[in-house]
């Protein structure tokens, strides 16, 4: 029997590890798939190529899957997310100069205190007539955007008025920080670690400090393609799950680090990727930090509908869409635990994103949830 050819796009990030290992270790081949992996630089390219059929599946920002299905910021192309490829993995990194300015102004140990301290720095800069601080994030429909906005707003800063937020592809963040075109960024691994190693950045917070359980990337496919070839989706799910299990096995982290270090994948030092995979990062010139949940690949791969609902609530908070019950259902239905369960088995897991401040959504009415925030762009 001939293999089914599948073309899959990915961005050079460590959270693509399960997919890359699934292909390299032959798990996809064992499922009857002949996979061509295509390295992309920008999320907009990834979305567009998936939408028009140049890709059969993609390593995708979880909010982007929802946005595409709702027709936000682009033509409407319904997608499905039958698997969460990674939880967490981002970090908020700033220039050494801004880090020193924040540290001199007040407490920075936790996101609540650092946000308030940053607000004081911003106010002082305004009084001096300085340009607003500029922060990079990877796409408007991304956890990076929502993490930055949530953090800034809890300190009393309006992300659309008090600072500049700009979109850049992940691999370009470090160079822009080094050139002084950014004051900071929120990006996925390994690019914050790369900035620290290069001496041009300091990690202020891990993404898991902002949201404890953020579904960062999903395996995304077009809804109509899944309806026609559900067996291909099931095969992909099984292969990626096996890839994640392999990473968690004996010598799995070392092997994955060497694989991702290759230039056709992530293309940075294997030792750095190994530290990222175990959640042990240098955060400054002489400082190191470990967090077991910095980047989670093997656990929580089943998509939980409450995750999509929470993402939709953030879109509402920041004026990216309007609320209606039908649109809320469309957003939630992007998550397809039924496909995951049919392929490998699973069970619903109640929970919440675990934000560092504010009341959880946790099944509440979205309007009541949003009413609890002083800063937002609701339309």
C-alpha positions, 0 to 999 in steps of 0.5 A: 500500500502506498503512503499518503503524502502530507505537507506540513509547515512549521516555524523554527521553534522548540515547541515543534519538537514532537512533530519533528521527532515524529517524522525523523524517528519514523513514527509518521511513516509507521502510520502510513504517511510520507511527510514533507516538512516545510520550514516557514518564517512568519505565521502569516505565511503559515496561515495562508499556505494552510488556507489555500491548500499548499500545506495539509497541516501546520504547527500553528498558534492556537489563537490563530486557528480560532481567528482563521475559523472566525474570519478575523484578520483574513478570509474565513477558512475553518480549521480544526485543532485536534491536538495541542502540540505544546503548553507554555514555552514563551518568555518576556525578554527586555533589553539590558538597559530596560531591565536595569531601569525597571529593577532600579524603579521597584519590585520585579520578582513577580508579574504583578509587581513588575507590571506596576513598576513598568507603569512607573517607568513608562510614566517617567519616560512620558514626563521626559518626553521619551518615545514610547517603549516598543515590544515585539510579539509574533502575531495579533492572534497569539498567546504572545500578544495576550500575555503581553497585554494581560501583564501590561494591563494589570499594571495599569498600562493601556497596551494600545496607548502607553506602549507600542506593540509590533509584529515580528517573526520569531527568528527576527526578534533578537536582531531587532532587540540588538539594534535597539528597534525593540525594548522587549518582546514576548516570543517562543523558545529558543529565541529569548535564550538566544537573546540572553546568550548573545548579551542583548536581552534579559528574561523578565518573566517566563510565559508560565508566570503570566498564564500557568497552562497556556495552550501555545501551539496546535496541530491545525488542519482544514476542516473540510479536509478532515471531513474527507480524510479523517484517517489522515488526521488520526494518523498524524495525531498518533504520530505526533503523540508518539513523537512526544512520548519519545522525547520524554523517554530515555535519552529523548531530550538529548536526541531531540536537542540534537535534531532541532539544532540542525539548520533545517529545523531550529538551527541554534546550539543543541545545548541551549535547546536541551536546557530549554526542553528541561526548563532551565534557562539563563535569564541574565548574564549571571542568573539562571532559573528553572521551571518544570512547566516552562515548556510542556510537550508531552502532557496535556495534548488533548484539546480541551474546549475551555481553552478555545473559550478562553482564547475567544474571551481574550479576542473579545477583551481586546476588540478583535471580534464581537460577541454572539452565542453562535460565534462563541460556539464556532470558536469553541468547536475549533477544538476537536477532542473527539478526533484526539479521543478516536485516535489515541483515547482521552478524557476531558480535563476541567481547568483554567488558564491560570492567569497570575491576576484576575478572576478565572473564566472557569465556565462563567458568563463571558460578559461577567468575566470581561467586566472584571477588567478595567482595561480592554477594547471591547466592541 
